[in-house]
Amino acid sequence: MKRALVLGGSGALGGAARRALEAEGARVAWTYLRGEAPADGLALRMDAREPAQVEGAVSAVVAELGGLDALVHCAATSGGPHRPLLELTAADWDEVLAVNARSAFLAVKAAAPHLRASRGSVVLVGSVDAVKPVAAPAHYVASKGALHAMTMALAKELGPDGVRVNLVAPGVLEAGLSRDLPARLQAEYRKHCALGRPGTLDEAANLIAWLALHDTYVTAQRLVLDGGL
């Protein structure tokens, strides 16, 4: 049975990814930040802004599961409502980069020895905003762009040990952080998207699950899931 950790597993996409992994037979641990501790499953409270909590969550899951085969990083924040550059502060920048990018670095670093042992997989969740010139806040785009660069570097570094590292870059989805996108920009997206609709959570989650559990040769890739924008 494959062992997986989903960081941000209580969010819309993280929850869908967790369910997709479980449906494929994996034993899944996941992190959450708000609300009560879930009654079932291996869930750990974690604040992605706190390095010690990120590293501690990985260590606790490895100890409980006896190793790790897949790390999925879905922890993310949009930084709140869509705002232009001149309204962003240094604190805004630091928080979004800490949650979206720094926590991924810390998690992969903590998990790397165990993923090397299992010849496992890392899946980071980016965004189409960092791939194509669409309207999006600068700090959010920078954080997702950092994940793409990290994917390239880590795939080369961990590849000799059989570890695959990939990034899934969704466009607008039916739920999750996409709700922070202004209605006019959602309408523009549908207008220019070849399929004329947002993606579903399951469409993104199924791709994540395949990369995490079944992929054996795809690595260093940024897989864009935007319906043909």
ABEGO torsion letter per residue (X at the ends): XBBBBBBGAABAAAAAAAAAAAAAGBBBBBBBABEBBBABEBBBBBBAABAAAAAAAAAAAAAAAGEBABBBBABBBAGEBBBBAAABBAAAAAAAAAAAAAAAAAAAAAAAAAAAAAGBBBBBBBBAAAABBBBBBAAAAAAAAAAAAAAAAAAAAAAAAGBBBBBBBBBBBABEAAAABBAAAAAAAAAABAAGBBBBAAAAAAAAAAAAAABAABBGBBBBBAGGX
